[in-house]
């Protein structure tokens, strides 16, 4: 069964969503992300993906107190990303209650630092963030496009022990037009043992069913919930 992972994106301590990573498209859904997290947990959700959008933009962790509060008030397994660029950043993330961290920009710009983190924390604590646009990896809050191509990028880091990848198709993110299922199928064909987390474009329960039929292990989504396209009660079959 596909794993369901709701997303909370944070700007200035608030729960927001963007469209295709455009900060000017920001829409606030809840002034207190803790209440959103508690609502997810009340409906049987056990896992949460948190993105510090301020951190991604400013290149260091900013909203760590929000992680701490969510960790203190829920039992959710927290995967945190956004702005983790240094040893101090990753230590803050784990000390504030994250169980896992998603690393994208550092994997491109400072791979030796990521290698150190894999050695220190273990590959099971680190998710490779593969945010893709036009076949290339985007970094630093999707403001910059790297020369790295998606499949070689994933292959390189799997050779270092990484086995979980969060792949976001930026062109679909926040659009509510359906996920890039063909892309995710392609990745699973290349990497059959990969624990792939699909992200971007989920608009309905049918989209989740489509990903499950395609053999995708997990999916991250948020806007479809916040916009009422998917009711939390509808997810009971996946979280029971």
N, C-alpha and C positions, 0 to 999 in steps of 0.2 A: 504494500500500500504506500502511496506517495506521502511523504512527510510534509505537513502544512506548517509554514513559518510566516506568521504575520510580521510586517515591518513597521517600525516607528522611526521616522526621520525627524531630526531635531534641529531647529533654528531658534536661537535665543530662548532655549528652554521649553519651546512649544512643539507640539506634534504637528508636522506639516507634510505636504507632498509637493513635489515639483513636476514639471512636464519636460521630459528629455533632458533633465539636469539643469534646466534654465532657472537660476535663482530668481529672476524677475517674475516667474510664473508661480511663485510661492502661494500656497493656500493653507491657512491655519485651520486644523480640524479640532484641536483640543489644546487649551492653555496649559493643561497638566498631563503630560505623557504617562504619569503614574496611574492615573485613573483609566486611561486607555489600556494599559498593560493589565490592570486588575480585571477589566472587563473581558479581555482575552482569556485570562486564566479562569475566570468564572464559567467560561464556555468550553473548558476542557483543553485549551491550548497549553502546551508545555514548553514551547520554544519561541524565542523572540529574536528578531534581527533588528538591531538599533544602529542607525547611521547618524553620526555627528556631522551635519552638513556645514556647520560653522568651522569645525575642525578640518574637514576636507578642504575648505576654501583657504583657511589660514595656515594650514600645514602643521598643525599641532592639535592635540586633544583639547577641546574647549568645554563641552557639556558633560564632563565626567560625573558631576554631582547628580545628574539625571539618572545615569546608570546606577549609581549608589542607592538612590531612593527607590528605584524599581527593584533592585536586588533586595533591599530591606523590606519592601512591602509585598513582594510576591515570591513564589518558588520557581519562577520561570528560568529556563536555561537561556542565558543571554549570550548572543553572538554580537560583538561590537566592532564597528569599523568607522573610519572617517578621521583623518588627521594623525594616525599612528605613524610617526616618522622617526622616532628615536627610542632609545632604551627607556627613557623617562616616560614617554607616552604609553608604551606597552605595559610597563609596570603599573602605571595609573589605571589602565583599563582593567587589568586583572585584580588589582587591589580594591577597585570600586565594585567588583562583583561580576565582571564578565567571565564566562566559562570558556569562551572561544573568542578569537579575534580574526577579523577579515583584513588581509593585507594585500593591497594592490599596487600603489605607487612605489613603495619601497622595493617590491619584487622586480620592478623595472629599473629604478634609479639607483638602488643600493642593494643588489642581490646578496652581497656578502653579509650585510646586516641581517637579512632574512635568514640566511644560513645559520648565523649565530643564534637567532631566536629559535629556529627549529631544533638546534642542539640543546638549548637551555630549557625550553618548555615542552619539546616533543612535537612532532608533526600533527599529532591528534588534536592539539590545541589551536592549530592555525589553519584557517581557510584561505585559499588563494583567491583573491578578487580579480576576476577577468572581465572588466567592463569593456565592451567591444563596440566599435563603430567603423563601418566600412572595412571590416576584417582586421582592424588594428586595435591595440589596447589603448584606452584612454586613461589618463591619470590626473591626480590633483583636482578632485572634484569635477572631473570630465572637462576641465578647461584646456588640457593639453593632450595631443595625440602622439603616442610613442611610435617608434618604427617597428616594434614587436608585433608579429602576427599571432593570431589567437592560438592555433594548434601548436606551433613550435613553442610558444610561451608556456602553455600548459604542460607539454611533454618535458620541457626542461626542468620544471619544478616538481613534476611527479618523479623524475629520476632522483630528486633530492629527498624524497619521502612524503611529499604532500599527496594526499589522496582525496581531498575534498576541495571542490572548486565552485565558487558562486559566480555564475556567468550572467551578466546583464546585457541585453541588447539595448543600447542607449536609444536607438531609433524607436523602440516600442515603449520605453519606460514612461509611465504616467499617461499613456495615450488611450488605454482601455480599448485597444483594437485587437487583442489576442496576442499570445506569446509567439516567439520564434521557434516553434516546435521542430521545424526542419533543421535549424541550426543545432538544436540540442540533440536531435537524432544523430546528426553528423558527428558530434563530439562523443556520444556514447559508442558509435561504431569505431571511432579511432581509439577510444580508451574504455574498454568494456568493464574494467574494475573501478572506474572513477565514480566517486560519490558526487554527482552533479546536482547543484542547486540552481534551478532555472529562475530567472528574474526578468521582469519587464513585460508589460502588456496584458497581464491577466485581467479579464473583464467579467468573467462569469464562472459558475460552477462547471459548465461544459468545457471551459478552457483547462481547468484542473483535471477533469476526466480525460481530456485529450493528451495531456502531458503524462498522465498515469498510464494510459494505453501505449504511449510511446516508450515506456520503460524508464522515464525520468525519475530518479530517486526522491527528489525534494523540490519544493517550489516556495519562493518568497513573493509576497504580494501585499499591498496595503490599500492603494487607492480604491480598488473595487469594493473593499469593505467600507471605507470611509464615505464613499459615494452611494452606498446602499445597493450596489450591484450584486454583492454576495452577502447574505445574512449569516451571522455567526452561528445561528441554529442549523444552517444548512451544512456546516462543516462537521457536524456531529459524527457522520459516518467515517470521517478521516481521523478523528481524535479520540474515539471511544476506546 
